[in-house]
């Protein structure tokens, strides 16, 4: 694992391209994860597990061309300061174990991914 995987990123060190509003958004996300998040453990390949707090959203509708519904998926959001997920990571939730299938969006503070299955 490298430093960015375990949340050791330099997000809080305002460099080029970092807005002066980022600390406010980070504080807001921290508060939201404290209220809506649930405890989980994540790991990459054979590395050690890392405790994280994630926000899980069930039954998310994915849209295709012309806004036609394609499927329903479960998404999970990670605070990038705790973990930066990649496809293939294993997530252990109270509801069971899941593989991260793909990344939907990473805004620099939160990464949303789709769970397999």
C-alpha positions as CSV (number, residue, x, y, z in Angstrom):
1,X,0.0,0.0,0.0
2,X,1.2,3.5,-0.7
3,X,0.4,6.6,1.4
4,X,-2.5,7.7,-0.9
5,X,-4.3,4.3,-0.4
6,X,-4.6,4.7,3.3
7,X,-5.7,8.3,3.4
8,X,-2.3,9.8,3.9
9,X,-2.9,12.1,1.0
10,X,-1.9,15.7,1.0
11,X,-5.4,17.0,0.5
12,X,-5.3,19.2,3.6
13,X,-2.1,20.9,2.4
14,X,-3.6,23.3,0.0
15,X,-1.4,23.1,-3.1
16,X,-2.0,24.2,-6.7
17,X,-5.6,23.7,-7.8
18,X,-6.9,23.4,-4.2
19,X,-9.7,25.8,-3.4
20,X,-9.7,27.8,-0.2
21,X,-13.2,26.3,0.4
22,X,-11.8,22.7,0.5
23,X,-11.4,22.7,4.3
24,X,-15.1,23.7,4.6
25,X,-16.2,20.9,2.3
26,X,-13.9,18.4,4.1
27,X,-15.5,19.3,7.4
28,X,-19.0,19.0,5.9
29,X,-18.2,15.5,4.5
30,X,-16.6,14.5,7.9
31,X,-19.9,15.4,9.6
32,X,-22.0,13.6,7.1
33,X,-19.9,10.4,7.3
34,X,-20.2,10.6,11.1
35,X,-24.0,10.7,10.9
36,X,-24.7,8.5,7.9
37,X,-21.7,6.3,7.6
38,X,-21.3,2.8,8.8
39,X,-18.2,1.0,10.0
40,X,-16.5,-1.3,7.5
41,X,-13.1,-2.8,6.7
42,X,-11.4,-2.7,3.4
43,X,-8.3,-4.3,1.9
44,X,-6.4,-4.5,-1.4
45,X,-5.2,-7.9,-2.5
46,X,-3.3,-9.6,0.4
47,X,-2.7,-6.4,2.4
48,X,-3.9,-5.8,5.9
49,X,-7.4,-4.6,6.5
50,X,-8.1,-1.0,7.2
51,X,-11.0,0.2,9.2
52,X,-13.1,2.9,7.4
53,X,-16.4,4.6,7.7
54,X,-18.5,4.4,4.5
55,X,-21.9,5.6,3.2
56,X,-23.7,2.8,1.4
57,X,-26.6,3.6,-1.0
58,X,-28.7,0.6,-2.1
59,X,-30.8,0.3,-5.2
60,X,-29.3,3.1,-7.2
61,X,-30.7,3.3,-10.8
62,X,-28.1,3.5,-13.5
63,X,-29.3,5.2,-16.7
64,X,-28.3,4.5,-20.2
65,X,-28.9,6.2,-23.5
66,X,-32.0,8.4,-23.7
67,X,-32.4,8.0,-19.9
68,X,-33.5,4.4,-20.1
69,X,-32.9,2.4,-16.9
70,X,-30.2,-0.1,-17.3
71,X,-29.8,-1.6,-13.9
72,X,-29.9,-1.1,-10.2
73,X,-26.6,-1.2,-8.2
74,X,-25.3,-0.6,-4.7
75,X,-22.8,2.2,-4.3
76,X,-20.4,3.0,-1.5
77,X,-18.7,6.3,-0.7
78,X,-15.3,6.6,0.9
79,X,-13.6,9.6,2.4
80,X,-10.3,9.9,0.5
81,X,-8.5,10.7,3.7
82,X,-9.4,7.2,4.9
83,X,-9.1,5.1,1.7
84,X,-8.9,5.6,-2.0
85,X,-10.7,2.6,-3.5
86,X,-9.8,0.8,-6.7
87,X,-11.6,-1.9,-8.6
88,X,-10.9,-5.3,-7.0
89,X,-10.7,-4.0,-3.4
90,X,-12.6,-6.1,-0.9
91,X,-15.0,-4.4,1.4
92,X,-16.4,-6.0,4.6
93,X,-19.7,-4.6,5.8
94,X,-22.0,-5.8,8.5
95,X,-24.3,-7.0,5.7
96,X,-21.5,-9.1,4.1
97,X,-18.3,-9.0,2.0
98,X,-18.2,-7.3,-1.4
99,X,-15.8,-6.5,-4.2
100,X,-15.5,-3.0,-5.6
101,X,-16.4,-3.3,-9.3
102,X,-15.6,0.2,-10.5
103,X,-15.2,3.8,-9.6
104,X,-18.1,6.1,-10.4
105,X,-16.6,9.5,-9.4
106,X,-13.7,10.9,-7.3
107,X,-14.1,14.6,-6.5
108,X,-10.8,14.7,-4.5
109,X,-12.6,14.4,-1.1
110,X,-15.0,11.5,-1.6
111,X,-14.8,8.6,-4.0
112,X,-18.0,6.8,-5.0
113,X,-17.7,3.2,-6.3
114,X,-20.1,0.4,-7.4
115,X,-20.1,-2.9,-5.5
116,X,-20.1,-6.1,-7.4
117,X,-23.2,-8.3,-6.9
